[in-house]
Amino acid sequence: MRASWLWGAAVIVLLGVVVRLPSSTAYVTSFPDEPDIDGILTTVGIAVAKFLAGLVPYPSVSALLLAIIHAWEPKPEDNYWEHVKDNVEQVCGEFINEQNLKQVEMYKKDLVSLLQKYERAEVTSDGTYPDKNTVADAITTSIITNRFLVEAALMPWSMAIHFTDIASVHLLILKDAADSYTVEGGDVSMWWVDLANQLKHYIEYGVWLEKETMKWRNTQIDCFFDKADGGCLAFEWMGVTCYDKYVITDHVRKHTESCLQLHPEGGAEGSCKSFCELYQTQVNLDDARWIREYLGGVVGEWEALKLRADSMAQHVSKYYNPFTKDM
């Protein structure tokens, strides 16, 4: 990665469980012939992953950048940030890193400015405006410097969508710069090395975050077993009916549920024996679907891209821009 003069500019019902949709589900689609990046069905991370895989009809990186910029600019009728927050609450509830979320939203304003510059930049500068090579360097420097916001030590699971958003934009720019400055049958741009290195970082963190999110989610479910009172059990021989009680408390969903069973005799298993286990399994399935949709699926596309980046990186020249021999 190179230094740059532009751095100054950088400073639903699922398995029987009702999924709460965002409060503002009506939004304006400014790109009617293309997927709308709404933060609900399609996040920036998902859109970029599908674009890199050739699965969405954006005709160019420029068109996709314009759609991302449009999504990230807050609008009363279509607030991407509110949609994402509501989306994340499906898995995290109120366990959200509010401070980092606010800082990320502020940082993305600076990032939008850089993306607008990159969208207007050409491969070769005419001397009046920076070229892609220069702006790509400013973007990658800015994101690496600020990504501690989305790779948060505190409540990292609540930053999952913002992590895939920022990481995907970074990778999109690196991939476009690598393609733009690679000569077919000739020199291969050093940008491929940067792309391979950053893919390694994001894939490793993304895989860790998937596991960490599931592990944390399981800690938010308590199961309490209340055995029938000893005083009652002492009179069972007289025909007194005694009950055991299981109580589940899900701190994320703010849900409490109980199961009452006749106290089994002689060590037998009661009717509620699987009550806690079944609830835990259901929650795991619901959350695994969410994680796969918004995190795992994106990381999977990164892994596919890394195979190509690693291959290209083996043949790079010493230049980022082979056209001008700019290192």
Buried (B, 14 or more C-beta within 10 A) or exposed (E): BBEBEBEEBBEEEBEEBEEEEBEBEEBEEBBEEBBBBBBBEBBBBBBBBBBBEEEBEBEEBBBBBBBBBBBBEEEEEBBBBBBBBBBBBBBBBEBBBEEBBEBBBEBBEBBBEBBBBBBEBEEEBEEEEBBBBBBBBBBBBBBEEBBEBBBBEEBBBBBBBBBBBBBBBBBBBBBBBBBBBBEEEEBBBBBBBBBBBBBBBBBEBBBEBBEBBBEBBEEBBEEEEEEBEEEBEEEEEEEEEBBBBBBBBBBBBEBEEEBBBEBBEEEEEBEBBEBBEEBBEBBBEBBBBBBBBBBBBBBBBBEEBBEBBBEBBEEBBEBBBBBEEBE
